[in-house]
Amino acid sequence: MARQRVTLADVAKASGVSPTTASLVLTGRGRDLRISHAAEHRVRSAAEELGYRRGTASGAPRRGRTRTIGLISDSTAPSMPAGDMVTGAVEAAGARGFVLFTGASGGDPATERSLVEAMRDHRVDGIVLASMRTRRVVVPSGLGEGPAVLLNALPTHPSAVPSVLPDEVQAGRSAARVLVEAGHREGVHLIGAGPGPGQVPPNSIAAVERLVGVREVFDAAGVAVAGGRCCADWSPENGYDLTRDLLRRTTPSALLCLNDHLAFGAYQALADASLSVPEDVSVMSFDDHPIASWLRPRLTTVALPHRQLGAKAVEVLFAVAERRGRPPSTAAVHRVPMPVHHGRSVGRLVAPLVHHRATG
């Protein structure tokens, strides 16, 4: 006799919650609606013990396309720049006549696995697993059972799932080239990392890759970084503190900040020291966060192309789907260019640089 299929009602009854609550937990929306951790644990434990999988069609043959794509984000409330990644993916899917469904995991591995299972059960034609910041992730079980792409993420262990990332190395080259071409060959200080190759925030892929590009251009131009100040959190507060401490010892020619939040803090420290941007000190940065457009003068920064990243992930996903059935090879990494958005924060040197020691 065939085993009776486990239903959502069975899971709800076993965990002592309503079917609605069980459904919210298993679709990754429990935290948004403030369902308790204890209730979430009971529901997930009951589902695992009973062998429940969402979707009555999970055992049916997977024939044909549903013209749907799933996107799982590690953030429940993405900021505007990161939210642009989702917008780019939605637009790219819509241009091909596909609908994009999204789910938020909050970075919780168990929720990610549940969302992957739910999307596979609903026969989505592919899944994009997205991170709101570039990082390494554990690829959830089941993600590789169909077409899938990692967006703004790299796998912690070898995986056949391809990745789509911003081209941070090229971004570092571009930032360094702006300074070199403006004549800043001495007195350039890093804010947020360096100057040594190991002096970066823990687990920061962006910092490592940006510095690789920076050093390539500086080395080729014979520019030696005058100093670097590392911090774990690239916040305005740290940008302010690191720059203020630097100004107590010297006045730099230029500051190369590892992101716009650090640059925001650097602007404030320079203003407190009665130094003008770019007349006294030039400032170069990364990300093109909305804060960059509010700084005066507007910050020159290398932009993170969030919308293009989302669109590229969908493009790669379709390419993966078209070659399904072929032997998997080493996972490819697809890089999206990061353009320079020019403001007026980098001044051109027209006379030999003279360093001044800070007084007081």
C-alpha positions, 0 to 999 in steps of 0.5 A: 500500500502506498504511503500517504502523502504528508500535508501541511496540516500534518506538520502544523498539527505535529508542531502545535501551530496553525497551518498558516503559521507553518506555511509562513515558516516554511516559505522563509517569512516567519521572521518578517512576521515575528514568529518566535524562534521556538515555533520556527524550530518546532515547525522545521523539526516536524517537517523534517521528521515527517518527510514533508516537502512543499508543493503537491507536484513535487513527485510529478514529472518535471516536463516543460518550462514554467517560465519562472525564476526564483531569487533567494536573497540573504537580506530581508530588507535590502538597501536601495543599492542592493535592491537594484540587483533584484530590479536588474534580475526582474527586468532581465527575466521579464524581457524573456517573458519569465516571472521572478519570484523572490524569497528572503533567508536573512542569511539563515542556512536552514531557511535557504535550504527550505526556500530552495526546496520550495522553489524546486517543488514549484518547478522554477526553471532556475534559481539565483542565490544572491548576497547583498555584499560580496562574500563566500557562501555555503551552497545549499543542498538541492541548489545544484539539482537544476540551473542555478547561479550565485550572485555576488557570492563565491562558494566556500567549497568546490561547486559547479554552480557559477558565480556573478561578481563585480570586477573588483580588481579592475575597479582597483586599477581604475581608482589608482589610474585616476590618481596617477593621471592626476599627478598623485605619485607621492603622499597617497594613503589608504583608508580602510585597508593596507598597505600590506597585502594581509591588512584587510578586514576579515573575509572581505573579498572586495578589499583583497581584490581592490588592493590587487588592482591598486597595486598593479597600477601603482607598481607600474607607475612607480608609486609607493603607497605612503601608508594605510589604515585598516579597520574591520567596519567600513563606516563613516565613524571609522573613516573619520577617526582614521583620517583624523589620526593620519592628519595629526602626523601629516597632510596627505596628497590623496586619500584612497578610501575603500568605500564611500562610507569611509570617504564620508567620514574622511570628508568630515575629518578634513573639514575639521582640520580646515582642509579643502577637497580637492584643493588641499587633499584629493579623495578617491573611493568605491561603490557609488553609494547614494551618499556620494552624490550628497558630498560637496564636492561630489565624490569621485568613486568606482561604482558597484553596478548592482542592476547590471549584476542582477541582469547578468545573473539571469543571463548566465542562468539561461546559459546554464539551462541551455547546456543542461545535460552536459558534463559539469566543469569547473564553475565559471566566475563572470565579472561585471565591469565597475565604471568610474563616476567622476565627481570633483574630489580629485584635483590635478597636481600642477606643481611638485608636491610638498608635504607638510607636517600637521601642527598642534 
